[in-house]
Amino acid sequence: MCTNNIRRMRRLILEASEKELQKAGIELPPLKKIKSLELLYFLRQDNQELATISRIELLDPSTKIQDLKDSGLLLDAQIIEQEKSGAYILFTRTASPTLQNVLNDLGIEGGYLFPPLGIADGKVRFSFLGNEQQIKSFMEKVNAIGIHFRVVLLADANFSPISPLSQLTAKQREVLLAAYKYGYYDIPRKITSEELAKKIGLVNSTVVEHLRKAEQRLIKQIIESKF
């Protein structure tokens, strides 16, 4: 098996003010009724909609989730759980452009915006996943367009035991991360399962089996977990 050519992924977390991002031409969702919004998991991300598991705190406790739908902020919102603090864990759908389009609009090639992403107290915190060169390019682009930001974290992309990836076997995790890196989950796909299999030194049927089992475990973890 040949995996030595796979470069280590790194994770960058930045924080910037809403005003800074708006000045740079980055559109943010209207949050008039929301105190904080955090995207925990991405379920669907394409040119039609963004479906997520999100945590939302409302400014006014009397506000109903239906009010968010009526305002046009969300296409759909289903309550999964309400925390003791009053915050909601929701399944949400919005017609927002894909997060990858945000990177494309900034002229950033490669790498991925990665949860958790959040907005609270006028500040936006977001994670970027990429190799060393992609991280460097991302930082250069952000600096070039004049966004003032604070680096919260820059480290190797190690996943803690509480990560959904910890539910996978080592082989499933290895194949899934390689698929993610090489664009198997991009829209449109940049690589087929056969091409991916050649890159990581496995037969196609084994790659497909690992991916299907990994996807099944992750979906089950997302749906059944208490956040």
Phi and psi in degrees as GROMACS dihedral restraints (atoms count N, CA, C in turn):
[ dihedral_restraints ]
;  ai    aj    ak    al  type     phi  dphi    fc
    3     4     5     6     1  -114.2    20    10
    4     5     6     7     1   102.4    20    10
    6     7     8     9     1  -124.1    20    10
    7     8     9    10     1     2.7    20    10
    9    10    11    12     1   -66.5    20    10
   10    11    12    13     1   -21.8    20    10
   12    13    14    15     1   -82.3    20    10
   13    14    15    16     1    -2.9    20    10
   15    16    17    18     1   -82.4    20    10
   16    17    18    19     1   117.1    20    10
   18    19    20    21     1   -76.8    20    10
   19    20    21    22     1   145.2    20    10
   21    22    23    24     1   -63.8    20    10
   22    23    24    25     1   134.3    20    10
   24    25    26    27     1   -82.8    20    10
   25    26    27    28     1   146.5    20    10
   27    28    29    30     1  -123.9    20    10
   28    29    30    31     1   157.1    20    10
   30    31    32    33     1  -121.5    20    10
   31    32    33    34     1   129.2    20    10
   33    34    35    36     1  -118.6    20    10
   34    35    36    37     1   129.7    20    10
   36    37    38    39     1  -117.6    20    10
   37    38    39    40     1   122.8    20    10
   39    40    41    42     1  -117.4    20    10
   40    41    42    43     1   155.2    20    10
   42    43    44    45     1  -131.4    20    10
   43    44    45    46     1   131.2    20    10
   45    46    47    48     1  -142.2    20    10
   46    47    48    49     1   160.0    20    10
   48    49    50    51     1   -78.9    20    10
   49    50    51    52     1   153.5    20    10
   51    52    53    54     1   -58.1    20    10
   52    53    54    55     1   -39.6    20    10
   54    55    56    57     1   -62.5    20    10
   55    56    57    58     1   -40.2    20    10
   57    58    59    60     1   -61.1    20    10
   58    59    60    61     1   -44.3    20    10
   60    61    62    63     1   -68.5    20    10
   61    62    63    64     1   -39.4    20    10
   63    64    65    66     1   -65.7    20    10
   64    65    66    67     1   -37.4    20    10
   66    67    68    69     1   -63.2    20    10
   67    68    69    70     1   -31.0    20    10
   69    70    71    72     1   -82.5    20    10
   70    71    72    73     1     0.9    20    10
   72    73    74    75     1    86.2    20    10
   73    74    75    76     1    14.9    20    10
   75    76    77    78     1   -91.2    20    10
   76    77    78    79     1   119.6    20    10
   78    79    80    81     1   -80.1    20    10
   79    80    81    82     1   134.4    20    10
   81    82    83    84     1  -114.7    20    10
   82    83    84    85     1   151.5    20    10
   84    85    86    87     1   -65.1    20    10
   85    86    87    88     1   144.1    20    10
   87    88    89    90     1   -66.9    20    10
   88    89    90    91     1   126.8    20    10
   90    91    92    93     1  -122.8    20    10
   91    92    93    94     1    40.2    20    10
   93    94    95    96     1   -60.2    20    10
   94    95    96    97     1   -33.7    20    10
   96    97    98    99     1  -102.8    20    10
   97    98    99   100     1     2.1    20    10
   99   100   101   102     1  -113.4    20    10
  100   101   102   103     1   129.9    20    10
  102   103   104   105     1   -79.5    20    10
  103   104   105   106     1   -43.0    20    10
  105   106   107   108     1  -152.0    20    10
  106   107   108   109     1   150.4    20    10
  108   109   110   111     1  -138.2    20    10
  109   110   111   112     1   127.6    20    10
  111   112   113   114     1  -131.9    20    10
  112   113   114   115     1   123.9    20    10
  114   115   116   117     1   -86.6    20    10
  115   116   117   118     1   116.0    20    10
  117   118   119   120     1   -91.2    20    10
  118   119   120   121     1   -42.5    20    10
  120   121   122   123     1  -142.2    20    10
  121   122   123   124     1   143.0    20    10
  123   124   125   126     1   -96.2    20    10
  124   125   126   127     1   126.7    20    10
  126   127   128   129     1  -103.1    20    10
  127   128   129   130     1   -33.6    20    10
  129   130   131   132     1  -149.9    20    10
  130   131   132   133     1   138.2    20    10
  132   133   134   135     1  -149.0    20    10
  133   134   135   136     1    97.8    20    10
  135   136   137   138     1  -147.1    20    10
  136   137   138   139     1  -168.5    20    10
  138   139   140   141     1   -73.7    20    10
  139   140   141   142     1    -8.3    20    10
  141   142   143   144     1   -96.0    20    10
  142   143   144   145     1   -41.7    20    10
  144   145   146   147     1  -162.0    20    10
  145   146   147   148     1   165.8    20    10
  147   148   149   150     1  -119.3    20    10
  148   149   150   151     1   117.8    20    10
  150   151   152   153     1  -111.4    20    10
  151   152   153   154     1   129.8    20    10
  153   154   155   156     1  -141.6    20    10
  154   155   156   157     1   165.2    20    10
  156   157   158   159     1  -101.0    20    10
  157   158   159   160     1   121.7    20    10
  159   160   161   162     1  -129.5    20    10
  160   161   162   163     1   156.3    20    10
  162   163   164   165     1  -113.3    20    10
  163   164   165   166     1   124.6    20    10
  165   166   167   168     1  -127.3    20    10
  166   167   168   169     1   131.2    20    10
  168   169   170   171     1  -108.6    20    10
  169   170   171   172     1   131.3    20    10
  171   172   173   174     1   -95.5    20    10
  172   173   174   175     1   145.6    20    10
  174   175   176   177     1   -65.5    20    10
  175   176   177   178     1   -41.6    20    10
  177   178   179   180     1  -113.4    20    10
  178   179   180   181     1   115.8    20    10
  180   181   182   183     1   -56.9    20    10
  181   182   183   184     1   -21.5    20    10
  183   184   185   186     1   -80.1    20    10
  184   185   186   187     1   -11.0    20    10
  186   187   188   189     1   -65.9    20    10
  187   188   189   190     1   136.6    20    10
  189   190   191   192     1   -97.1    20    10
  190   191   192   193     1   151.4    20    10
  192   193   194   195     1   -60.1    20    10
  193   194   195   196     1   -33.1    20    10
  195   196   197   198     1   -59.5    20    10
  196   197   198   199     1   -31.1    20    10
  198   199   200   201     1   -62.5    20    10
  199   200   201   202     1   -33.9    20    10
  201   202   203   204     1   -67.8    20    10
  202   203   204   205     1   -36.8    20    10
  204   205   206   207     1   -69.6    20    10
  205   206   207   208     1   -41.2    20    10
  207   208   209   210     1   -65.4    20    10
  208   209   210   211     1   -28.8    20    10
  210   211   212   213     1   -75.8    20    10
  211   212   213   214     1   -10.3    20    10
  213   214   215   216     1    89.5    20    10
  214   215   216   217     1    -1.5    20    10
  216   217   218   219     1   -66.4    20    10
  217   218   219   220     1   -38.3    20    10
  219   220   221   222     1  -125.5    20    10
  220   221   222   223     1   142.9    20    10
  222   223   224   225     1   -77.7    20    10
  223   224   225   226     1   -34.6    20    10
  225   226   227   228     1  -154.9    20    10
  226   227   228   229     1   148.4    20    10
  228   229   230   231     1  -151.7    20    10
  229   230   231   232     1   123.1    20    10
  231   232   233   234     1  -122.1    20    10
  232   233   234   235     1   130.0    20    10
  234   235   236   237     1   -75.5    20    10
  235   236   237   238     1   124.7    20    10
  237   238   239   240     1   -93.4    20    10
  238   239   240   241     1   -42.3    20    10
  240   241   242   243     1  -161.1    20    10
  241   242   243   244     1   149.7    20    10
  243   244   245   246     1  -116.0    20    10
  244   245   246   247     1   124.6    20    10
  246   247   248   249     1   -76.7    20    10
  247   248   249   250     1   164.6    20    10
  249   250   251   252     1   -60.8    20    10
  250   251   252   253     1   -29.3    20    10
  252   253   254   255     1   -71.3    20    10
  253   254   255   256     1   -13.5    20    10
  255   256   257   258     1   101.7    20    10
  256   257   258   259     1   -13.8    20    10
  258   259   260   261     1   -67.8    20    10
  259   260   261   262     1   151.2    20    10
  261   262   263   264     1  -108.5    20    10
  262   263   264   265     1   141.3    20    10
  264   265   266   267     1  -100.4    20    10
  265   266   267   268     1   120.0    20    10
  267   268   269   270     1  -126.1    20    10
  268   269   270   271     1   151.0    20    10
  270   271   272   273     1   -90.9    20    10
  271   272   273   274     1   124.0    20    10
  273   274   275   276     1  -128.1    20    10
  274   275   276   277     1   149.8    20    10
  276   277   278   279     1  -130.3    20    10
  277   278   279   280     1   133.7    20    10
  279   280   281   282     1  -139.4    20    10
  280   281   282   283     1   154.0    20    10
  282   283   284   285     1   -86.4    20    10
  283   284   285   286     1    17.2    20    10
  285   286   287   288     1   -58.9    20    10
  286   287   288   289     1   145.0    20    10
  288   289   290   291     1   -61.1    20    10
  289   290   291   292     1   155.5    20    10
  291   292   293   294     1   -64.6    20    10
  292   293   294   295     1   151.7    20    10
  294   295   296   297     1   -64.6    20    10
  295   296   297   298     1   -30.5    20    10
  297   298   299   300     1   -65.8    20    10
  298   299   300   301     1   -31.9    20    10
  300   301   302   303     1   -64.4    20    10
  301   302   303   304     1   -33.0    20    10
  303   304   305   306     1   -60.7    20    10
  304   305   306   307     1   -44.1    20    10
  306   307   308   309     1   -62.9    20    10
  307   308   309   310     1   -42.5    20    10
  309   310   311   312     1   -62.9    20    10
  310   311   312   313     1   -40.7    20    10
  312   313   314   315     1   -62.9    20    10
  313   314   315   316     1   -30.3    20    10
  315   316   317   318     1   -84.6    20    10
  316   317   318   319     1    -2.1    20    10
  318   319   320   321     1    77.4    20    10
  319   320   321   322     1    23.6    20    10
  321   322   323   324     1   -98.8    20    10
  322   323   324   325     1   122.5    20    10
  324   325   326   327     1  -108.3    20    10
  325   326   327   328     1   130.2    20    10
  327   328   329   330     1    85.4    20    10
  328   329   330   331     1   154.6    20    10
  330   331   332   333     1    86.1    20    10
  331   332   333   334     1   170.4    20    10
  333   334   335   336     1  -143.3    20    10
  334   335   336   337     1   139.6    20    10
  336   337   338   339     1   -72.3    20    10
  337   338   339   340     1   139.8    20    10
  339   340   341   342     1  -141.3    20    10
  340   341   342   343     1   136.5    20    10
  342   343   344   345     1   -67.6    20    10
  343   344   345   346     1   156.6    20    10
  345   346   347   348     1   -81.2    20    10
  346   347   348   349     1   144.1    20    10
  348   349   350   351     1  -119.2    20    10
  349   350   351   352     1   140.8    20    10
  351   352   353   354     1  -155.1    20    10
  352   353   354   355     1   157.6    20    10
  354   355   356   357     1  -130.3    20    10
  355   356   357   358     1   126.5    20    10
  357   358   359   360     1  -159.8    20    10
  358   359   360   361     1   139.1    20    10
  360   361   362   363     1    53.7    20    10
  361   362   363   364     1    39.1    20    10
  363   364   365   366     1    76.3    20    10
  364   365   366   367     1     7.2    20    10
  366   367   368   369     1  -121.3    20    10
  367   368   369   370     1   144.7    20    10
  369   370   371   372     1  -113.7    20    10
  370   371   372   373     1   127.9    20    10
  372   373   374   375     1  -116.9    20    10
  373   374   375   376     1   129.9    20    10
  375   376   377   378     1  -142.4    20    10
  376   377   378   379     1   154.4    20    10
  378   379   380   381     1  -109.6    20    10
  379   380   381   382     1   143.7    20    10
  381   382   383   384     1  -127.7    20    10
  382   383   384   385     1   131.9    20    10
  384   385   386   387     1  -114.8    20    10
  385   386   387   388     1   127.4    20    10
  387   388   389   390     1  -173.2    20    10
  388   389   390   391     1   174.4    20    10
  390   391   392   393     1   -80.4    20    10
  391   392   393   394     1   179.4    20    10
  393   394   395   396     1   -56.2    20    10
  394   395   396   397     1   -44.9    20    10
  396   397   398   399     1   -67.0    20    10
  397   398   399   400     1   -40.2    20    10
  399   400   401   402     1   -66.7    20    10
  400   401   402   403     1   -38.1    20    10
  402   403   404   405     1   -62.3    20    10
  403   404   405   406     1   -45.5    20    10
  405   406   407   408     1   -61.1    20    10
  406   407   408   409     1   -45.3    20    10
  408   409   410   411     1   -62.3    20    10
  409   410   411   412     1   -41.8    20    10
  411   412   413   414     1   -60.7    20    10
  412   413   414   415     1   -46.4    20    10
  414   415   416   417     1   -62.4    20    10
  415   416   417   418     1   -41.1    20    10
  417   418   419   420     1   -63.5    20    10
  418   419   420   421     1   -41.9    20    10
  420   421   422   423     1   -66.4    20    10
  421   422   423   424     1   -43.5    20    10
  423   424   425   426     1   -62.1    20    10
  424   425   426   427     1   -41.4    20    10
  426   427   428   429     1   -65.8    20    10
  427   428   429   430     1   -39.8    20    10
  429   430   431   432     1   -64.3    20    10
  430   431   432   433     1   -33.6    20    10
  432   433   434   435     1   -89.8    20    10
  433   434   435   436     1     4.8    20    10
  435   436   437   438     1    81.8    20    10
  436   437   438   439     1    24.0    20    10
  438   439   440   441     1   -84.7    20    10
  439   440   441   442     1   123.0    20    10
  441   442   443   444     1   -86.3    20    10
  442   443   444   445     1   126.1    20    10
  444   445   446   447     1  -140.1    20    10
  445   446   447   448     1   165.7    20    10
  447   448   449   450     1  -117.6    20    10
  448   449   450   451     1   129.8    20    10
  450   451   452   453     1   -80.1    20    10
  451   452   453   454     1   114.6    20    10
  453   454   455   456     1   -86.0    20    10
  454   455   456   457     1   -38.3    20    10
  456   457   458   459     1  -156.1    20    10
  457   458   459   460     1   138.6    20    10
  459   460   461   462     1  -141.0    20    10
  460   461   462   463     1   110.1    20    10
  462   463   464   465     1  -157.3    20    10
  463   464   465   466     1   166.2    20    10
  465   466   467   468     1   -60.0    20    10
  466   467   468   469     1   145.7    20    10
  468   469   470   471     1   -79.5    20    10
  469   470   471   472     1    71.6    20    10
  471   472   473   474     1   -90.5    20    10
  472   473   474   475     1   137.9    20    10
  474   475   476   477     1  -104.9    20    10
  475   476   477   478     1   127.4    20    10
  477   478   479   480     1   -74.7    20    10
  478   479   480   481     1   166.1    20    10
  480   481   482   483     1   -58.0    20    10
  481   482   483   484     1   -21.6    20    10
  483   484   485   486     1   -84.3    20    10
  484   485   486   487     1    -6.8    20    10
  486   487   488   489     1   -69.1    20    10
  487   488   489   490     1   143.6    20    10
  489   490   491   492     1   -56.4    20    10
  490   491   492   493     1   -27.6    20    10
  492   493   494   495     1   -65.4    20    10
  493   494   495   496     1   -20.2    20    10
  495   496   497   498     1   -69.3    20    10
  496   497   498   499     1   -13.9    20    10
  498   499   500   501     1   -80.1    20    10
  499   500   501   502     1    -8.6    20    10
  501   502   503   504     1   -94.7    20    10
  502   503   504   505     1   156.8    20    10
  504   505   506   507     1   -72.0    20    10
  505   506   507   508     1   163.6    20    10
  507   508   509   510     1   -58.5    20    10
  508   509   510   511     1   -39.8    20    10
  510   511   512   513     1   -69.8    20    10
  511   512   513   514     1   -41.8    20    10
  513   514   515   516     1   -61.4    20    10
  514   515   516   517     1   -43.1    20    10
  516   517   518   519     1   -64.3    20    10
  517   518   519   520     1   -42.2    20    10
  519   520   521   522     1   -61.8    20    10
  520   521   522   523     1   -46.6    20    10
  522   523   524   525     1   -68.7    20    10
  523   524   525   526     1   -41.1    20    10
  525   526   527   528     1   -63.1    20    10
  526   527   528   529     1   -44.6    20    10
  528   529   530   531     1   -66.8    20    10
  529   530   531   532     1   -35.8    20    10
  531   532   533   534     1   -66.1    20    10
  532   533   534   535     1   -41.3    20    10
  534   535   536   537     1   -61.5    20    10
  535   536   537   538     1   -42.1    20    10
  537   538   539   540     1   -63.9    20    10
  538   539   540   541     1   -44.9    20    10
  540   541   542   543     1   -63.3    20    10
  541   542   543   544     1   -44.2    20    10
  543   544   545   546     1   -86.7    20    10
  544   545   546   547     1     3.5    20    10
  546   547   548   549     1    92.8    20    10
  547   548   549   550     1    16.6    20    10
  549   550   551   552     1   -63.8    20    10
  550   551   552   553     1   -30.9    20    10
  552   553   554   555     1   -99.2    20    10
  553   554   555   556     1     5.8    20    10
  555   556   557   558     1   -71.1    20    10
  556   557   558   559     1   160.6    20    10
  558   559   560   561     1  -121.5    20    10
  559   560   561   562     1   110.2    20    10
  561   562   563   564     1   -74.9    20    10
  562   563   564   565     1   165.2    20    10
  564   565   566   567     1   -63.9    20    10
  565   566   567   568     1   141.2    20    10
  567   568   569   570     1   -95.1    20    10
  568   569   570   571     1    -9.4    20    10
  570   571   572   573     1  -152.3    20    10
  571   572   573   574     1   144.2    20    10
  573   574   575   576     1   -90.0    20    10
  574   575   576   577     1   168.2    20    10
  576   577   578   579     1   -64.2    20    10
  577   578   579   580     1   -33.7    20    10
  579   580   581   582     1   -64.5    20    10
  580   581   582   583     1   -43.3    20    10
  582   583   584   585     1   -67.1    20    10
  583   584   585   586     1   -38.8    20    10
  585   586   587   588     1   -63.0    20    10
  586   587   588   589     1   -42.5    20    10
  588   589   590   591     1   -58.4    20    10
  589   590   591   592     1   -41.1    20    10
  591   592   593   594     1   -65.7    20    10
  592   593   594   595     1   -38.5    20    10
  594   595   596   597     1   -64.6    20    10
  595   596   597   598     1   -36.7    20    10
  597   598   599   600     1  -105.3    20    10
  598   599   600   601     1     7.4    20    10
  600   601   602   603     1    74.8    20    10
  601   602   603   604     1    32.6    20    10
  603   604   605   606     1  -124.8    20    10
  604   605   606   607     1   163.7    20    10
  606   607   608   609     1   -80.5    20    10
  607   608   609   610     1   154.5    20    10
  609   610   611   612     1   -59.1    20    10
  610   611   612   613     1   -43.0    20    10
  612   613   614   615     1   -61.6    20    10
  613   614   615   616     1   -34.9    20    10
  615   616   617   618     1   -69.4    20    10
  616   617   618   619     1   -42.5    20    10
  618   619   620   621     1   -60.8    20    10
  619   620   621   622     1   -47.8    20    10
  621   622   623   624     1   -61.3    20    10
  622   623   624   625     1   -41.5    20    10
  624   625   626   627     1   -63.3    20    10
  625   626   627   628     1   -45.3    20    10
  627   628   629   630     1   -62.0    20    10
  628   629   630   631     1   -42.9    20    10
  630   631   632   633     1   -65.4    20    10
  631   632   633   634     1   -43.7    20    10
  633   634   635   636     1   -64.1    20    10
  634   635   636   637     1   -42.4    20    10
  636   637   638   639     1   -67.6    20    10
  637   638   639   640     1   -38.4    20    10
  639   640   641   642     1   -65.2    20    10
  640   641   642   643     1   -45.1    20    10
  642   643   644   645     1   -61.6    20    10
  643   644   645   646     1   -42.5    20    10
  645   646   647   648     1   -62.2    20    10
  646   647   648   649     1   -43.4    20    10
  648   649   650   651     1   -66.4    20    10
  649   650   651   652     1   -40.9    20    10
  651   652   653   654     1   -66.4    20    10
  652   653   654   655     1   -43.4    20    10
  654   655   656   657     1   -63.0    20    10
  655   656   657   658     1   -42.9    20    10
  657   658   659   660     1   -61.9    20    10
  658   659   660   661     1   -41.7    20    10
  660   661   662   663     1   -63.1    20    10
  661   662   663   664     1   -43.1    20    10
  663   664   665   666     1   -64.0    20    10
  664   665   666   667     1   -44.8    20    10
  666   667   668   669     1   -72.7    20    10
  667   668   669   670     1   -38.7    20    10
  669   670   671   672     1   -91.7    20    10
  670   671   672   673     1   -17.1    20    10
  672   673   674   675     1   -70.5    20    10
  673   674   675   676     1   150.9    20    10
  675   676   677   678     1   -97.9    20    10
  676   677   678   679     1   127.6    20    10
